Amino acid sequence: MFYRIKQFVAGVMAQGPNSEERLRIEKILPPKAREFFYGMNRGDQRHSLQVMYTAEALWASCQDNEENRNLLLRCCLLHDIGRGKQMGPIRKTWAVILDKIHPIWARRYGRCDSQSYIRGLLYRYYHHGEISGEMLMYIGMVSEAKVVARHHKKSATGLPEIETQVWKILRQADSVN
């Protein structure tokens, strides 16, 4: 419970990227992907940056291919874009509470997107990975889309080896942030 309270406060108090980070984002992401990144709320932007920093440290200990590293960095920055501005700290708190109180009902109710406040927020909460993947596929970022769409899945079945490695590091970095 304390973890969730800390997470809420961090989300509310989060600062967007500083000027140094903005320059770095500009180098890593193509223009359309930057629009998606900056379309997230500040808390998710900060979270994605923290995931990227953690993933970089993990990657440094096991890999040296710059192209694959860049794939990882793009996936880290974009893994939660499916939440959009709609899933701010308050809405996320509602989704977490509903998931804890009645997980079976919440999952069932959140199966489909809807204009309904509760159904819409549960849908984004449970399916933001797939939504993110669809958004990236739309702009032609196929490898990123495949990794990001699976970032909350327990298996990377069907991914090529390098994308599986990126998926593993992304999941690990996301879980500690």
N, C-alpha and C positions, 0 to 999 in steps of 0.2 A: 504494500500500500504506500509506504514512504517513497518508493521508487516512482510511482505514478504521480504523487504530489510534486516531487522534484521535477519530473518530466513536464508537468503542467506549468509550473513556475518558469522553467527554462523556456518553454514555448511562448509564453506571454511576454517575457522579458528579452527574447532573442533579438539580436541585432542582425541586420542584413549584411551581406558581404562588404568588407572595407575596400578601399581603392586598390590595394595590392591584390586582393582576392578577385575583384572585378576584372583586372587585367589578366589574371590567370584563367579565369572562366572564359574570357574572350579568346584566349589562345587554345583552350581545350575544346570548346563547343562551337559548332557552326551556328550561324545566325538564327535559324528557326529553332534549334535546340535551346539557344540562350533565351528566346522568348518563352519557351516552356519552363525553363528554370526560374526565370524572374516572374512567372505566373504563379509560382507557389507562394504561400505565406512565408514571412521571415523565419519563423520557427523551423519550417521544413527546409528552407534554404540553408540555415545554419546547420541543421542536422545532416544534410547532404554533404556539406563541406567537411564536417567532422568525420563522416563515413569515409570521404575521400582521403583525409589525412591518415586515418587508421589503415585504410587499404594500401596506401603508399608504403607505409612502414612494413606491412605484411608482405607486400610484393617485393620489396628490396631484399628481404631475406631469402627469397626463393627464385626470383626471375631476373632476367636482364634484357629482355626484348622490349625496345621502346614502343614499337607499334602496339604490342599487346598491353603494355602498361597504359598507353593512351586509351585503349578500349576500356580498360578497368576504370580509369578516371572519369570517362564519359558516363559509364554505367552508374558510378557512385553519385555523380551530380544529378543524374536524371531518374534514379530509381523510384522516386516518389512523386513525379510530376502528375500522375493520375489523380492525386488528391486535389490539385489545383488550389485556388484561394478558398474554395468551399470548406475544406477540412482544416479549419483553424483549431487552436487549442481547446476552445469551448466545445465545438462539435466533436472533436476527437474524444474529449472527456465523456460526452454522452455515449458515444459508441463503445468506449471501454467499459463504462458502467453497465450498459445493456448487455454486453458480451459476458460480463462477470455474473450479473444477476440471472440472466436466462439465455445461455449461449445457444441452445438448440433453436429457440424461438428467434433470436437475433439473426442467426445464420439463415434460417428459412425466410424470414421477413426481408433480409437484405439480399436475396438472390437476384432481384431485378431492379434496375434503375427506375426511379420514379420522381415525380415532382413533390411527392410527400416528403416532409422534412425528415422524419425518422427513417423511412425506407431509403431515401436518397443518401443520407449520411452513412447508414449501415452498408449500403451497396459500395460506396467509395471506400469505406474502412476495410471491407473484406476483399474488394476487387481492384484496388488501386494499382497493383502490379500489372494486371492484365490491361487495365486502361492505359497505363504508362507505355506498355509494349505496343498497343494499338497506335498511340500517338506517335511513337518513334517510327513504327512501320510506315505510317502515313508520310513522313518526311524522308523516307529512304534509309533510315539508320537500322538496317536489318539485324546485324549482329547484336547491337545494343538492345534492340527490341526483344530478341529471343532471350537474352540474359535477364533483362529487367522484368519481363513478364513472369519469370519463374522465381524471382528473388524471395518469395515467401513459400515456395514449394519445397517439399522434402527431397525431391529428386531433380536432377538435371538431365533426365533421360532424353536422348535425341540430340543433345548439343554436341558439337565437335569438341575435341580435347581442349583447345585453348579457351573456348567459351565456357567449358565446364570449370576450368581453373579460375577464370574471372568470376564465375557464379559463386564458387566456394569462398573466395576472398571477399566478395561483396556481401555475402550472407554473414560471414564472420565479423566483418567490420560493422555491418548494420546492427548486429546483435549486441555489440558492446557500446553502441551509441544510441 
